[in-house]
Amino acid sequence: MRQLIDKKNKIVLYLIFLLILSSISNKNIKNQKNYSSTINKIHVTGLANNKNLQIVNKLNDLFYKNIFIVSKEEIIKIMSEFNIVEEYVVKKVYPSKLDINIKPTKIIAKISGNNALSVGSNGKLILTENVNNSLPYMFGEFKSKAFLEFKENIQDSEFNFTDIKSIFYYPSNRWDIITTNNVLIKLPEKELSNSLDFAYKIITNQLFENNKLIDLRISNHLIMQ
């Protein structure tokens, strides 16, 4: 009888031992999985090498975070600090790598009086070097929202930014432009796209090739000189 009890005790101890080993093994597997899922490489492309590196350094806080729980908001917050960025695509390469491909914004204007500042198509001011001299200069206070609306009106019209030499923005939210042919166009506050198209028809008409001023500020009135 005693032998039977000893045998049962041995079986119980054996089962307890197996349970402990199983728990330790499962814990190790879980830890190993978590470790292999932590970000250990971030690859950024699309900009100049020094800019790519700046962004990688700024993303340092994401290193060793679990790739499955890194949020979209964390990346957006960091990328929004770089005005040169127009768009970007983030790809999680499992188990531990982030690939970020950037589309840089297009420089479409220069800030008058500051050779280092330019305006991107994303409506942000950008520090630049060796900017295209054919780009228009912008005069007046720069307001991103107002400029983006102006840009959309230019794009919806017959004009391109390459047709413009100077852009003037006034506190009344009104715009004037000087074309590359030195024609000053005074635009109204509203119906900007239609006014631009009307002005384009005038400056491309040989009958008015000697006119250097087109004033469209008053609705249904045209003043030319």
matplotlib code that plots the C-alpha trace (Angstrom):
import matplotlib.pyplot as plt

x = [0.0, 2.8, 4.5, 1.3, 1.1, 4.8, 4.1, 1.2, 3.3, 6.0, 3.4, 2.1, 5.6, 6.3, 3.2, 4.0, 7.5, 6.2, 3.8, 6.6, 8.8, 5.9, 5.2, 8.9, 9.0, 5.9, 7.2, 10.5, 8.6, 6.4, 9.5, 11.3, 8.3, 8.0, 11.7, 11.6, 8.7, 10.4, 11.5, 15.3, 15.5, 13.9, 14.6, 13.7, 13.9, 12.7, 14.7, 18.4, 20.5, 21.0, 17.3, 16.5, 18.9, 17.4, 14.0, 15.4, 17.1, 13.8, 12.1, 14.5, 11.8, 10.1, 13.2, 12.5, 8.8, 6.6, 5.9, 2.3, 1.4, 3.2, 0.4, -0.3, -0.5, 3.0, 4.4, 2.2, 3.3, 7.0, 6.6, 4.6, 7.7, 9.4, 7.9, 9.7, 7.3, 4.3, 3.2, 4.6, 3.9, 4.8, 5.2, 5.7, 8.1, 7.5, 8.9, 11.0, 11.4, 9.7, 10.1, 9.0, 9.0, 8.6, 7.3, 8.9, 6.8, 7.3, 8.8, 6.5, 7.4, 10.0, 9.6, 10.6, 13.4, 14.5, 16.6, 16.6, 12.8, 10.6, 7.0, 6.0, 2.9, 1.9, 1.5, 4.5, 7.7, 10.8, 14.5, 16.1, 19.3, 19.8, 16.1, 15.0, 15.3, 12.2, 9.9, 7.7, 8.4, 5.7, 5.2, 3.1, 2.4, 2.5, -0.6, -0.6, -4.4, -4.8, -1.9, -3.3, -6.6, -4.8, -2.8, -5.9, -7.4, -4.2, -4.4, -8.1, -7.3, -5.4, -2.4, 0.6, 3.0, 5.6, 3.5, 3.9, 6.8, 5.4, 2.6, 1.2, -1.0, -3.0, -4.5, -7.9, -7.3, -6.9, -4.2, -2.4, 0.0, 2.6, 3.0, 6.4, 5.3, 5.1, 1.3, -0.1, -3.4, -5.4, -7.8, -11.1, -11.6, -14.2, -14.6, -10.8, -10.6, -13.0, -11.2, -7.9, -9.3, -10.7, -7.4, -5.5, -7.8, -6.9, -3.2, -3.0, -5.1, -2.9, -5.3, -4.3, -0.6, 0.4, -1.7, 0.2, -2.6, -5.8, -7.9, -10.7, -11.4, -14.8, -17.5, -18.6, -16.0, -12.8, -10.1, -7.1, -4.1]
y = [0.0, 2.4, 1.7, 2.7, 6.0, 6.7, 6.0, 8.4, 11.1, 10.6, 11.0, 14.2, 15.7, 14.7, 16.5, 19.6, 19.7, 19.4, 22.3, 24.5, 23.7, 24.4, 27.8, 28.8, 27.7, 29.6, 32.7, 32.5, 32.1, 35.1, 37.2, 36.2, 37.1, 40.5, 41.1, 40.1, 42.5, 45.6, 48.1, 48.0, 49.6, 52.7, 53.3, 56.7, 57.5, 60.3, 63.3, 64.3, 61.9, 64.5, 65.2, 61.5, 61.1, 64.0, 62.3, 59.0, 60.7, 62.4, 59.0, 57.6, 57.4, 54.6, 52.4, 49.3, 49.9, 47.0, 47.4, 46.2, 49.1, 52.0, 54.4, 56.4, 59.6, 59.2, 59.2, 62.0, 64.2, 63.8, 64.1, 67.3, 69.0, 68.8, 71.4, 69.8, 66.8, 66.8, 63.2, 60.0, 56.3, 54.2, 50.4, 48.1, 45.3, 42.6, 41.7, 44.8, 47.4, 50.6, 51.8, 55.4, 56.8, 60.6, 62.7, 66.2, 69.3, 71.2, 74.7, 77.1, 80.6, 82.6, 85.0, 88.5, 89.9, 86.5, 84.5, 81.4, 81.1, 79.5, 78.4, 74.8, 73.5, 72.2, 75.8, 75.7, 77.9, 76.0, 76.8, 76.2, 76.8, 77.3, 78.0, 78.3, 82.0, 81.8, 81.2, 84.2, 86.3, 86.7, 90.1, 90.7, 88.6, 84.9, 83.0, 79.3, 78.9, 81.9, 80.9, 77.4, 78.8, 81.1, 78.2, 76.2, 79.2, 79.4, 75.7, 75.9, 78.8, 79.1, 80.4, 78.5, 79.7, 79.9, 82.7, 84.9, 87.0, 88.6, 87.8, 90.4, 89.6, 92.3, 92.2, 92.5, 88.9, 90.2, 89.3, 91.0, 89.4, 90.6, 88.3, 87.5, 90.0, 92.7, 93.0, 94.0, 92.2, 93.5, 90.7, 90.9, 89.2, 86.8, 84.8, 84.6, 81.7, 83.3, 86.6, 84.9, 83.2, 86.5, 88.2, 85.4, 85.9, 89.6, 89.2, 86.6, 88.7, 90.6, 93.5, 94.2, 93.4, 96.9, 97.1, 96.8, 97.0, 95.0, 96.0, 93.6, 94.6, 96.0, 93.5, 93.7, 96.5, 96.3, 99.0, 98.7, 100.9]
z = [0.0, 0.9, -2.5, -4.2, -2.4, -3.1, -6.8, -6.8, -5.1, -7.8, -10.5, -8.9, -8.5, -12.1, -13.4, -11.3, -12.7, -16.3, -15.6, -14.3, -17.3, -19.7, -18.0, -18.2, -21.9, -22.8, -21.0, -22.9, -26.2, -25.4, -24.5, -27.6, -29.8, -28.1, -28.6, -32.3, -32.9, -31.6, -34.2, -34.8, -38.2, -39.8, -43.5, -45.0, -48.7, -51.1, -49.9, -49.9, -47.8, -45.0, -44.8, -44.7, -41.9, -40.0, -40.1, -39.0, -36.0, -35.2, -35.3, -32.7, -30.1, -32.1, -31.8, -29.6, -29.5, -30.5, -34.3, -33.8, -31.4, -33.0, -33.8, -36.9, -34.8, -33.5, -37.0, -38.2, -35.4, -36.2, -40.0, -39.7, -38.3, -41.8, -44.1, -47.1, -46.9, -49.2, -48.8, -47.4, -47.2, -44.1, -44.6, -41.6, -42.7, -40.1, -37.7, -36.9, -39.7, -40.8, -44.4, -45.0, -48.6, -48.9, -51.7, -51.3, -51.9, -55.1, -54.7, -56.5, -55.2, -53.3, -50.4, -51.3, -49.1, -47.9, -50.3, -48.0, -47.8, -50.4, -50.6, -51.2, -53.0, -49.5, -48.4, -46.0, -45.9, -46.6, -46.2, -49.5, -51.5, -55.2, -55.9, -59.5, -60.5, -62.8, -59.8, -58.8, -55.8, -53.2, -51.4, -48.3, -45.2, -45.8, -44.7, -45.5, -45.8, -48.0, -50.2, -50.7, -51.8, -54.2, -55.6, -56.2, -58.1, -60.3, -61.0, -62.0, -64.4, -67.6, -65.7, -64.4, -61.7, -64.5, -66.1, -63.0, -62.0, -58.8, -56.4, -54.0, -51.0, -49.2, -45.6, -47.3, -48.6, -52.1, -54.7, -57.5, -59.9, -62.4, -65.4, -67.0, -69.7, -67.0, -67.0, -63.7, -63.0, -60.0, -58.9, -57.0, -53.6, -55.1, -58.3, -58.5, -60.9, -63.4, -63.2, -63.9, -67.0, -68.2, -67.7, -69.5, -72.5, -72.6, -72.3, -75.0, -77.4, -79.8, -79.7, -76.1, -76.3, -75.3, -72.2, -69.0, -66.4, -66.1, -63.1, -62.3, -58.7, -59.3, -60.3, -64.0, -64.6, -66.6, -66.4, -68.8, -69.4]

ax = plt.figure().add_subplot(projection="3d")
ax.plot(x, y, z, "-o")
ax.set_aspect("equal")
plt.show()
